[in-house]
Amino acid sequence: MAIPVFTRSRKQISGTSPGPSPHLIFSLLYLTWCVSYMDRAAMTFSAPALLHDIHISPTEQGFILGIFYLSYSCMQVPGGWLADRFGAKPVVVAGLVAWSLFTFGTGLASSVFGLLAVRFFFGLGEGIFPAASLKALYNAVPVASRDKAPAALMSSNYFGYLIAPSVLLPILAYMGWRWTFYVMSGAGLLCALLYQFLVPRHAPPPRPVVKGSSLIRALRLPGIPRLMITWFLISFINKALESWMPTYLLHERSVSIKAAGILLTLPYAAATIASIAGGWIMARWFRAKEEVFISISVAFSCISLLAMACSASVMSVVGCETALYFFKTLVFAAVLCLPARTLPADIVGSGYGLINFGGQFAGFVAPPVIGWLLQAFGSYPIAFFSLLVAGVLALTLNLTLGRFPAYGPDLRPSFSE
């Protein structure tokens, strides 16, 4: 995986002391995000085995998959605030340690209640990590790279899912579902150690230019609620497919574990490419026209989703899903790049936390909604078609509201040409 080239002087932006290497920060965060998403994939891939071992209904499966996102989304805002208040590094390390311990606990669970409890606490631990990691990246990279680096880092999410089948499915097949969580717990603790000892302490967080709560100041900006809602709607589609596609292929289509592992990599390969390219495309051709970029990407996502719902064969479903993952990831790239370009430095963590809350709360809502639809109608095409509502709402929102403003330190909006 190619790593962006960052150029930076040996002094931090403040000019007070040598700063951590941007390449080191990016590489460690990339590795950690990969482990994070492989960790989540462990639950998704283990779901069919859990159905047999612990006797879980489709609705219960939806809540087990979704309860993580409830606690995870609730910690997005506190995670961003903590990073703004105390610095990114301690929050990143604390999140890594906490989620790794509860990943291990997932492998020990033996009942529906136990799984619900441990996945809830797993979400609390991991929830403080995303905004803190984006704050760490913001601090490390030069100003010229801030509107591209978040999208490049986000490619780790899909790269983690891309390699997850090759890593997790053999463990699942030969050692059982519990060992998938034991292995991922060890990987998370290793990342925590690497980050703790390889990343130097950053300069103290800057004093706020404007008095007042960083959360309230970030939420006052019109672009932040809009990005929250956009990410919620597109993530609703994303989280629904992430949660149910393995079960669809293995149970509904009777695809073998080996074949499912190959098919499931295709959408994530497309998403990895889109997340790397998205920030660059937007900066190169859609500067000051980000709403156009988002609207085009959402429109093609809706077309791909409609084709997927109407497809009959496994290969056509996966092909349409691959196109969908490419275009909806372009939306995610735009959502992540805009705050780094527009927000004042002292509220970046809070801004990302608020936006992440919108996206991750969808992860709590989507899996049980799809589980209910499947239980009520017994049809995956109907479930897939229902996701089109979220895409149409996201398209309408961005076509209606127009351009995104940029904000200076005094939080006064401006529109750069």
PyMOL commands that set and color helices and strands:
alter all, ss='L'
color gray80, all
select helices_A, chain A and resi 22-53+58-74+76-86+88-108+112-127+129-140+143-145+149-175+177-198+214-220+223-252+257-263+265-285+290-310+314-342+345-377+380-386+388-401
alter helices_A, ss='H'
color red, helices_A
select strands_A, chain A and resi 406-407+413-414
alter strands_A, ss='S'
color yellow, strands_A
deselect
rebuild
show_as cartoon
